């Protein structure tokens, strides 16, 4: 499985994307296919992508540049996936970077397991605008609960077998936010054979707010976050998971987390109806509901560590 495809959607990243592209170019593994999808950029992004192709495309470094007029990272990723030709694929974001040995280590892990894997996961390091770094954990047990709480299978966090990904149905274009969170649930519901890279993080994520996709606050995209939560609740509710009642309680905790963020941002009119909806998920569990109320106020006040408590309570 020597060849790997890397898919990167790009929207108005002319001033940032070169850093990402160079981190792909520096990969020690070959052959690579890099699929770049311009998503209707209004800046110079498409010119930058085409120039990168002219400068660096080679027999063992195939660079494809496509355009996707339908706005949204999901549509662009689906466009890129349609053009990806390798048996293993990676999705990446246009403002993040990868360590130069990332693909090499992925391939080595897959080969060490005789190819009997569907996904390999790596750690991420988040870097804020002050250069402060935070290493995000990943989890080898209780993966559904930990993904609900920590979203550890983010876009940049894994390599996946192409045919395995295809069975999950592609990226959900109805979800403008938290779509990688939802995508990972559909992958997990297919019971992937997973392995994990050891050692330091191999992916470095821009989390500066100003330039990142997520943004700086939650209330500006009110309703969109809820759509993703509701979609995942639907997936879990209709699944045959053994502990799905617990997972649904954890998803109602995520509703409470979002509501608490609205309250922190001064939007109680958004927080109160969402919190009420979250509490309903604990209506048959009075003690759990009481703990959830305390966690809500803890989060709204800016205190950390609530997810660890919720994982054990739910």
LODO-152849 format. One record per residue (C-alpha): residue number from 0; z, x, y; residue in one letter. Coordinates in steps of 0.5 Angstrom, whole numbers, always signed. Example, Ala and Ser with C-alpha at 12.3 -4.5 7.8 and 13.67 -1.06 7.14 Angstrom:
% LODO-152849
<node resi="0" Z="+16" X="+25" Y="-9" resn="a"/>
<node resi="1" Z="+14" X="+27" Y="-2" resn="s"/>
END
This chain:
% LODO-152849
<node resi="0" Z="+0" X="+0" Y="+0" resn="x"/>
<node resi="1" Z="-2" X="+6" Y="+5" resn="x"/>
<node resi="2" Z="-5" X="+1" Y="+10" resn="x"/>
<node resi="3" Z="+0" X="-2" Y="+15" resn="x"/>
<node resi="4" Z="-2" X="-7" Y="+21" resn="x"/>
<node resi="5" Z="+2" X="-8" Y="+27" resn="x"/>
<node resi="6" Z="+1" X="-14" Y="+31" resn="x"/>
<node resi="7" Z="+3" X="-14" Y="+39" resn="x"/>
<node resi="8" Z="+2" X="-20" Y="+44" resn="x"/>
<node resi="9" Z="+1" X="-18" Y="+51" resn="x"/>
<node resi="10" Z="+2" X="-22" Y="+57" resn="x"/>
<node resi="11" Z="+2" X="-19" Y="+64" resn="x"/>
<node resi="12" Z="+5" X="-12" Y="+61" resn="x"/>
<node resi="13" Z="+0" X="-7" Y="+65" resn="x"/>
<node resi="14" Z="+6" X="-3" Y="+67" resn="x"/>
<node resi="15" Z="+10" X="-3" Y="+61" resn="x"/>
<node resi="16" Z="+6" X="-4" Y="+55" resn="x"/>
<node resi="17" Z="+3" X="+4" Y="+55" resn="x"/>
<node resi="18" Z="+10" X="+6" Y="+53" resn="x"/>
<node resi="19" Z="+10" X="+1" Y="+47" resn="x"/>
<node resi="20" Z="+3" X="+3" Y="+45" resn="x"/>
<node resi="21" Z="+5" X="+11" Y="+45" resn="x"/>
<node resi="22" Z="+11" X="+9" Y="+41" resn="x"/>
<node resi="23" Z="+6" X="+6" Y="+36" resn="x"/>
<node resi="24" Z="+1" X="+12" Y="+37" resn="x"/>
<node resi="25" Z="+6" X="+17" Y="+35" resn="x"/>
<node resi="26" Z="+8" X="+14" Y="+28" resn="x"/>
<node resi="27" Z="+8" X="+19" Y="+23" resn="x"/>
<node resi="28" Z="+4" X="+15" Y="+18" resn="x"/>
<node resi="29" Z="-3" X="+13" Y="+17" resn="x"/>
<node resi="30" Z="-7" X="+9" Y="+16" resn="x"/>
<node resi="31" Z="-5" X="+4" Y="+21" resn="x"/>
<node resi="32" Z="-8" X="-2" Y="+24" resn="x"/>
<node resi="33" Z="-6" X="-4" Y="+31" resn="x"/>
<node resi="34" Z="-8" X="-11" Y="+33" resn="x"/>
<node resi="35" Z="-7" X="-12" Y="+41" resn="x"/>
<node resi="36" Z="-7" X="-19" Y="+43" resn="x"/>
<node resi="37" Z="-8" X="-21" Y="+51" resn="x"/>
<node resi="38" Z="-5" X="-28" Y="+52" resn="x"/>
<node resi="39" Z="-9" X="-29" Y="+58" resn="x"/>
<node resi="40" Z="-6" X="-24" Y="+63" resn="x"/>
<node resi="41" Z="-7" X="-24" Y="+70" resn="x"/>
<node resi="42" Z="-6" X="-17" Y="+71" resn="x"/>
<node resi="43" Z="-9" X="-11" Y="+69" resn="x"/>
<node resi="44" Z="-6" X="-11" Y="+62" resn="x"/>
<node resi="45" Z="-13" X="-13" Y="+58" resn="x"/>
<node resi="46" Z="-16" X="-7" Y="+62" resn="x"/>
<node resi="47" Z="-10" X="-2" Y="+59" resn="x"/>
<node resi="48" Z="-11" X="-5" Y="+52" resn="x"/>
<node resi="49" Z="-18" X="-3" Y="+52" resn="x"/>
<node resi="50" Z="-17" X="+4" Y="+55" resn="x"/>
<node resi="51" Z="-12" X="+5" Y="+50" resn="x"/>
<node resi="52" Z="-17" X="+3" Y="+44" resn="x"/>
<node resi="53" Z="-23" X="+7" Y="+47" resn="x"/>
<node resi="54" Z="-18" X="+13" Y="+48" resn="x"/>
<node resi="55" Z="-14" X="+13" Y="+41" resn="x"/>
<node resi="56" Z="-18" X="+9" Y="+36" resn="x"/>
<node resi="57" Z="-20" X="+13" Y="+30" resn="x"/>
<node resi="58" Z="-22" X="+12" Y="+22" resn="x"/>
<node resi="59" Z="-14" X="+12" Y="+20" resn="x"/>
<node resi="60" Z="-12" X="+9" Y="+27" resn="x"/>
<node resi="61" Z="-16" X="+2" Y="+27" resn="x"/>
<node resi="62" Z="-15" X="-1" Y="+34" resn="x"/>
<node resi="63" Z="-17" X="-8" Y="+35" resn="x"/>
<node resi="64" Z="-16" X="-12" Y="+42" resn="x"/>
<node resi="65" Z="-17" X="-20" Y="+42" resn="x"/>
<node resi="66" Z="-16" X="-25" Y="+47" resn="x"/>
<node resi="67" Z="-12" X="-31" Y="+46" resn="x"/>
<node resi="68" Z="-13" X="-37" Y="+51" resn="x"/>
<node resi="69" Z="-7" X="-41" Y="+49" resn="x"/>
<node resi="70" Z="-1" X="-39" Y="+52" resn="x"/>
<node resi="71" Z="+5" X="-37" Y="+49" resn="x"/>
<node resi="72" Z="+7" X="-31" Y="+44" resn="x"/>
<node resi="73" Z="+7" X="-35" Y="+38" resn="x"/>
<node resi="74" Z="+0" X="-37" Y="+39" resn="x"/>
<node resi="75" Z="-2" X="-30" Y="+40" resn="x"/>
<node resi="76" Z="+2" X="-27" Y="+34" resn="x"/>
<node resi="77" Z="-2" X="-32" Y="+30" resn="x"/>
<node resi="78" Z="-9" X="-30" Y="+33" resn="x"/>
<node resi="79" Z="-7" X="-23" Y="+31" resn="x"/>
<node resi="80" Z="-5" X="-24" Y="+24" resn="x"/>
<node resi="81" Z="-11" X="-27" Y="+23" resn="x"/>
<node resi="82" Z="-14" X="-21" Y="+24" resn="x"/>
<node resi="83" Z="-9" X="-16" Y="+21" resn="x"/>
<node resi="84" Z="-12" X="-13" Y="+14" resn="x"/>
<node resi="85" Z="-7" X="-9" Y="+11" resn="x"/>
<node resi="86" Z="-2" X="-12" Y="+6" resn="x"/>
<node resi="87" Z="+4" X="-11" Y="+10" resn="x"/>
<node resi="88" Z="+5" X="-13" Y="+17" resn="x"/>
<node resi="89" Z="+9" X="-12" Y="+23" resn="x"/>
<node resi="90" Z="+10" X="-16" Y="+29" resn="x"/>
<node resi="91" Z="+13" X="-12" Y="+35" resn="x"/>
<node resi="92" Z="+14" X="-14" Y="+43" resn="x"/>
<node resi="93" Z="+10" X="-11" Y="+48" resn="x"/>
<node resi="94" Z="+16" X="-8" Y="+52" resn="x"/>
<node resi="95" Z="+20" X="-5" Y="+46" resn="x"/>
<node resi="96" Z="+19" X="+2" Y="+43" resn="x"/>
<node resi="97" Z="+19" X="+4" Y="+36" resn="x"/>
<node resi="98" Z="+22" X="+11" Y="+33" resn="x"/>
<node resi="99" Z="+16" X="+15" Y="+31" resn="x"/>
<node resi="100" Z="+18" X="+15" Y="+23" resn="x"/>
<node resi="101" Z="+19" X="+8" Y="+23" resn="x"/>
<node resi="102" Z="+13" X="+6" Y="+19" resn="x"/>
<node resi="103" Z="+13" X="+12" Y="+15" resn="x"/>
<node resi="104" Z="+20" X="+10" Y="+13" resn="x"/>
<node resi="105" Z="+18" X="+3" Y="+11" resn="x"/>
<node resi="106" Z="+13" X="+5" Y="+7" resn="x"/>
<node resi="107" Z="+17" X="+10" Y="+3" resn="x"/>
<node resi="108" Z="+22" X="+4" Y="+2" resn="x"/>
<node resi="109" Z="+17" X="+0" Y="-1" resn="x"/>
<node resi="110" Z="+14" X="+5" Y="-6" resn="x"/>
<node resi="111" Z="+21" X="+7" Y="-8" resn="x"/>
<node resi="112" Z="+22" X="+0" Y="-10" resn="x"/>
<node resi="113" Z="+15" X="+0" Y="-14" resn="x"/>
<node resi="114" Z="+12" X="-5" Y="-9" resn="x"/>
<node resi="115" Z="+17" X="-10" Y="-11" resn="x"/>
<node resi="116" Z="+19" X="-13" Y="-4" resn="x"/>
<node resi="117" Z="+17" X="-18" Y="+1" resn="x"/>
<node resi="118" Z="+21" X="-15" Y="+7" resn="x"/>
<node resi="119" Z="+24" X="-9" Y="+9" resn="x"/>
<node resi="120" Z="+29" X="-9" Y="+15" resn="x"/>
<node resi="121" Z="+31" X="-4" Y="+20" resn="x"/>
<node resi="122" Z="+37" X="-4" Y="+26" resn="x"/>
<node resi="123" Z="+35" X="-5" Y="+33" resn="x"/>
<node resi="124" Z="+38" X="-2" Y="+39" resn="x"/>
<node resi="125" Z="+38" X="-6" Y="+45" resn="x"/>
<node resi="126" Z="+38" X="-2" Y="+52" resn="x"/>
<node resi="127" Z="+40" X="-5" Y="+58" resn="x"/>
<node resi="128" Z="+37" X="-4" Y="+65" resn="x"/>
<node resi="129" Z="+43" X="+1" Y="+66" resn="x"/>
<node resi="130" Z="+41" X="+5" Y="+60" resn="x"/>
<node resi="131" Z="+47" X="+2" Y="+56" resn="x"/>
<node resi="132" Z="+46" X="+2" Y="+49" resn="x"/>
<node resi="133" Z="+48" X="-3" Y="+44" resn="x"/>
<node resi="134" Z="+46" X="-3" Y="+36" resn="x"/>
<node resi="135" Z="+45" X="-9" Y="+33" resn="x"/>
<node resi="136" Z="+48" X="-10" Y="+26" resn="x"/>
<node resi="137" Z="+44" X="-13" Y="+20" resn="x"/>
<node resi="138" Z="+47" X="-16" Y="+14" resn="x"/>
<node resi="139" Z="+46" X="-15" Y="+6" resn="x"/>
<node resi="140" Z="+50" X="-21" Y="+5" resn="x"/>
<node resi="141" Z="+51" X="-28" Y="+7" resn="x"/>
<node resi="142" Z="+44" X="-28" Y="+11" resn="x"/>
<node resi="143" Z="+43" X="-35" Y="+13" resn="x"/>
<node resi="144" Z="+50" X="-35" Y="+16" resn="x"/>
<node resi="145" Z="+49" X="-28" Y="+19" resn="x"/>
<node resi="146" Z="+42" X="-30" Y="+22" resn="x"/>
<node resi="147" Z="+45" X="-37" Y="+25" resn="x"/>
<node resi="148" Z="+50" X="-33" Y="+28" resn="x"/>
<node resi="149" Z="+47" X="-26" Y="+30" resn="x"/>
<node resi="150" Z="+39" X="-27" Y="+30" resn="x"/>
<node resi="151" Z="+39" X="-21" Y="+26" resn="x"/>
<node resi="152" Z="+32" X="-22" Y="+23" resn="x"/>
<node resi="153" Z="+29" X="-21" Y="+30" resn="x"/>
<node resi="154" Z="+21" X="-20" Y="+31" resn="x"/>
<node resi="155" Z="+21" X="-13" Y="+31" resn="x"/>
<node resi="156" Z="+26" X="-12" Y="+26" resn="x"/>
<node resi="157" Z="+22" X="-12" Y="+19" resn="x"/>
<node resi="158" Z="+16" X="-11" Y="+16" resn="x"/>
<node resi="159" Z="+13" X="-16" Y="+11" resn="x"/>
<node resi="160" Z="+8" X="-17" Y="+6" resn="x"/>
<node resi="161" Z="+2" X="-21" Y="+9" resn="x"/>
<node resi="162" Z="+1" X="-26" Y="+3" resn="x"/>
<node resi="163" Z="+9" X="-27" Y="+3" resn="x"/>
<node resi="164" Z="+9" X="-29" Y="+11" resn="x"/>
<node resi="165" Z="+2" X="-33" Y="+10" resn="x"/>
<node resi="166" Z="+6" X="-38" Y="+5" resn="x"/>
<node resi="167" Z="+11" X="-39" Y="+11" resn="x"/>
<node resi="168" Z="+6" X="-42" Y="+15" resn="x"/>
<node resi="169" Z="+6" X="-37" Y="+21" resn="x"/>
<node resi="170" Z="+9" X="-38" Y="+28" resn="x"/>
<node resi="171" Z="+11" X="-45" Y="+31" resn="x"/>
<node resi="172" Z="+7" X="-46" Y="+37" resn="x"/>
<node resi="173" Z="+12" X="-51" Y="+39" resn="x"/>
<node resi="174" Z="+17" X="-47" Y="+40" resn="x"/>
<node resi="175" Z="+17" X="-43" Y="+47" resn="x"/>
<node resi="176" Z="+24" X="-39" Y="+46" resn="x"/>
<node resi="177" Z="+28" X="-37" Y="+40" resn="x"/>
<node resi="178" Z="+21" X="-37" Y="+36" resn="x"/>
<node resi="179" Z="+23" X="-31" Y="+32" resn="x"/>
<node resi="180" Z="+30" X="-34" Y="+30" resn="x"/>
<node resi="181" Z="+26" X="-40" Y="+27" resn="x"/>
<node resi="182" Z="+21" X="-36" Y="+24" resn="x"/>
<node resi="183" Z="+26" X="-32" Y="+20" resn="x"/>
<node resi="184" Z="+29" X="-38" Y="+17" resn="x"/>
<node resi="185" Z="+22" X="-40" Y="+14" resn="x"/>
<node resi="186" Z="+22" X="-33" Y="+11" resn="x"/>
<node resi="187" Z="+29" X="-33" Y="+8" resn="x"/>
<node resi="188" Z="+28" X="-40" Y="+5" resn="x"/>
<node resi="189" Z="+23" X="-37" Y="+1" resn="x"/>
<node resi="190" Z="+28" X="-32" Y="-2" resn="x"/>
<node resi="191" Z="+25" X="-26" Y="+0" resn="x"/>
<node resi="192" Z="+26" X="-19" Y="-4" resn="x"/>
<node resi="193" Z="+29" X="-15" Y="+1" resn="x"/>
<node resi="194" Z="+31" X="-8" Y="+3" resn="x"/>
<node resi="195" Z="+34" X="-5" Y="+9" resn="x"/>
<node resi="196" Z="+33" X="+2" Y="+12" resn="x"/>
<node resi="197" Z="+39" X="+6" Y="+12" resn="x"/>
<node resi="198" Z="+41" X="+11" Y="+18" resn="x"/>
<node resi="199" Z="+40" X="+10" Y="+26" resn="x"/>
<node resi="200" Z="+36" X="+5" Y="+29" resn="x"/>
<node resi="201" Z="+29" X="+5" Y="+29" resn="x"/>
<node resi="202" Z="+27" X="+0" Y="+34" resn="x"/>
<node resi="203" Z="+29" X="+0" Y="+41" resn="x"/>
<node resi="204" Z="+29" X="-7" Y="+45" resn="x"/>
<node resi="205" Z="+29" X="-8" Y="+52" resn="x"/>
<node resi="206" Z="+34" X="-13" Y="+54" resn="x"/>
<node resi="207" Z="+34" X="-12" Y="+62" resn="x"/>
<node resi="208" Z="+33" X="-19" Y="+63" resn="x"/>
<node resi="209" Z="+28" X="-18" Y="+69" resn="x"/>
<node resi="210" Z="+23" X="-15" Y="+64" resn="x"/>
<node resi="211" Z="+25" X="-18" Y="+58" resn="x"/>
<node resi="212" Z="+22" X="-24" Y="+55" resn="x"/>
<node resi="213" Z="+28" X="-28" Y="+54" resn="x"/>
<node resi="214" Z="+30" X="-28" Y="+61" resn="x"/>
<node resi="215" Z="+36" X="-27" Y="+65" resn="x"/>
<node resi="216" Z="+39" X="-34" Y="+64" resn="x"/>
<node resi="217" Z="+39" X="-40" Y="+60" resn="x"/>
<node resi="218" Z="+39" X="-46" Y="+65" resn="x"/>
<node resi="219" Z="+32" X="-45" Y="+67" resn="x"/>
<node resi="220" Z="+30" X="-46" Y="+60" resn="x"/>
<node resi="221" Z="+34" X="-52" Y="+58" resn="x"/>
<node resi="222" Z="+31" X="-57" Y="+53" resn="x"/>
<node resi="223" Z="+27" X="-51" Y="+50" resn="x"/>
<node resi="224" Z="+33" X="-47" Y="+47" resn="x"/>
<node resi="225" Z="+35" X="-54" Y="+44" resn="x"/>
<node resi="226" Z="+29" X="-55" Y="+41" resn="x"/>
<node resi="227" Z="+29" X="-49" Y="+37" resn="x"/>
<node resi="228" Z="+36" X="-51" Y="+34" resn="x"/>
<node resi="229" Z="+34" X="-58" Y="+32" resn="x"/>
<node resi="230" Z="+28" X="-55" Y="+29" resn="x"/>
<node resi="231" Z="+32" X="-50" Y="+25" resn="x"/>
<node resi="232" Z="+37" X="-56" Y="+23" resn="x"/>
<node resi="233" Z="+31" X="-60" Y="+20" resn="x"/>
<node resi="234" Z="+29" X="-54" Y="+16" resn="x"/>
<node resi="235" Z="+36" X="-53" Y="+13" resn="x"/>
<node resi="236" Z="+38" X="-61" Y="+12" resn="x"/>
<node resi="237" Z="+32" X="-62" Y="+8" resn="x"/>
<node resi="238" Z="+33" X="-55" Y="+4" resn="x"/>
<node resi="239" Z="+36" X="-55" Y="-3" resn="x"/>
<node resi="240" Z="+41" X="-49" Y="+0" resn="x"/>
<node resi="241" Z="+47" X="-49" Y="-4" resn="x"/>
<node resi="242" Z="+52" X="-49" Y="+2" resn="x"/>
<node resi="243" Z="+47" X="-52" Y="+7" resn="x"/>
<node resi="244" Z="+53" X="-57" Y="+10" resn="x"/>
<node resi="245" Z="+56" X="-50" Y="+12" resn="x"/>
<node resi="246" Z="+50" X="-48" Y="+15" resn="x"/>
<node resi="247" Z="+49" X="-54" Y="+19" resn="x"/>
<node resi="248" Z="+56" X="-53" Y="+22" resn="x"/>
<node resi="249" Z="+54" X="-46" Y="+24" resn="x"/>
<node resi="250" Z="+48" X="-49" Y="+27" resn="x"/>
<node resi="251" Z="+53" X="-54" Y="+31" resn="x"/>
<node resi="252" Z="+57" X="-48" Y="+33" resn="x"/>
<node resi="253" Z="+50" X="-45" Y="+36" resn="x"/>
<node resi="254" Z="+50" X="-52" Y="+40" resn="x"/>
<node resi="255" Z="+57" X="-50" Y="+43" resn="x"/>
<node resi="256" Z="+55" X="-43" Y="+44" resn="x"/>
<node resi="257" Z="+49" X="-45" Y="+48" resn="x"/>
<node resi="258" Z="+53" X="-51" Y="+52" resn="x"/>
<node resi="259" Z="+58" X="-46" Y="+54" resn="x"/>
<node resi="260" Z="+53" X="-41" Y="+57" resn="x"/>
<node resi="261" Z="+51" X="-47" Y="+61" resn="x"/>
<node resi="262" Z="+58" X="-48" Y="+63" resn="x"/>
<node resi="263" Z="+58" X="-41" Y="+65" resn="x"/>
<node resi="264" Z="+52" X="-41" Y="+69" resn="x"/>
<node resi="265" Z="+55" X="-47" Y="+73" resn="x"/>
<node resi="266" Z="+51" X="-53" Y="+70" resn="x"/>
<node resi="267" Z="+56" X="-58" Y="+67" resn="x"/>
<node resi="268" Z="+51" X="-63" Y="+67" resn="x"/>
<node resi="269" Z="+47" X="-59" Y="+62" resn="x"/>
<node resi="270" Z="+54" X="-57" Y="+58" resn="x"/>
<node resi="271" Z="+57" X="-63" Y="+57" resn="x"/>
<node resi="272" Z="+52" X="-68" Y="+53" resn="x"/>
<node resi="273" Z="+50" X="-62" Y="+49" resn="x"/>
<node resi="274" Z="+57" X="-60" Y="+47" resn="x"/>
<node resi="275" Z="+59" X="-67" Y="+45" resn="x"/>
<node resi="276" Z="+53" X="-67" Y="+40" resn="x"/>
<node resi="277" Z="+56" X="-60" Y="+37" resn="x"/>
<node resi="278" Z="+63" X="-63" Y="+36" resn="x"/>
<node resi="279" Z="+60" X="-69" Y="+32" resn="x"/>
<node resi="280" Z="+58" X="-64" Y="+27" resn="x"/>
<node resi="281" Z="+65" X="-63" Y="+26" resn="x"/>
<node resi="282" Z="+67" X="-70" Y="+26" resn="x"/>
<node resi="283" Z="+70" X="-70" Y="+19" resn="x"/>
<node resi="284" Z="+74" X="-64" Y="+20" resn="x"/>
<node resi="285" Z="+79" X="-65" Y="+25" resn="x"/>
<node resi="286" Z="+82" X="-58" Y="+25" resn="x"/>
<node resi="287" Z="+75" X="-54" Y="+25" resn="x"/>
<node resi="288" Z="+73" X="-59" Y="+31" resn="x"/>
<node resi="289" Z="+80" X="-57" Y="+35" resn="x"/>
<node resi="290" Z="+78" X="-49" Y="+33" resn="x"/>
<node resi="291" Z="+71" X="-50" Y="+36" resn="x"/>
<node resi="292" Z="+74" X="-53" Y="+42" resn="x"/>
<node resi="293" Z="+78" X="-47" Y="+43" resn="x"/>
<node resi="294" Z="+72" X="-43" Y="+42" resn="x"/>
<node resi="295" Z="+68" X="-47" Y="+47" resn="x"/>
<node resi="296" Z="+72" X="-45" Y="+52" resn="x"/>
<node resi="297" Z="+73" X="-38" Y="+50" resn="x"/>
<node resi="298" Z="+65" X="-37" Y="+50" resn="x"/>
<node resi="299" Z="+65" X="-41" Y="+57" resn="x"/>
<node resi="300" Z="+70" X="-36" Y="+60" resn="x"/>
<node resi="301" Z="+66" X="-30" Y="+58" resn="x"/>
<node resi="302" Z="+70" X="-27" Y="+52" resn="x"/>
<node resi="303" Z="+67" X="-24" Y="+46" resn="x"/>
<node resi="304" Z="+68" X="-25" Y="+38" resn="x"/>
<node resi="305" Z="+68" X="-32" Y="+37" resn="x"/>
<node resi="306" Z="+62" X="-31" Y="+32" resn="x"/>
<node resi="307" Z="+66" X="-28" Y="+27" resn="x"/>
<node resi="308" Z="+71" X="-33" Y="+28" resn="x"/>
<node resi="309" Z="+66" X="-39" Y="+27" resn="x"/>
<node resi="310" Z="+63" X="-35" Y="+21" resn="x"/>
<node resi="311" Z="+70" X="-36" Y="+17" resn="x"/>
<node resi="312" Z="+72" X="-43" Y="+20" resn="x"/>
<node resi="313" Z="+65" X="-46" Y="+18" resn="x"/>
END
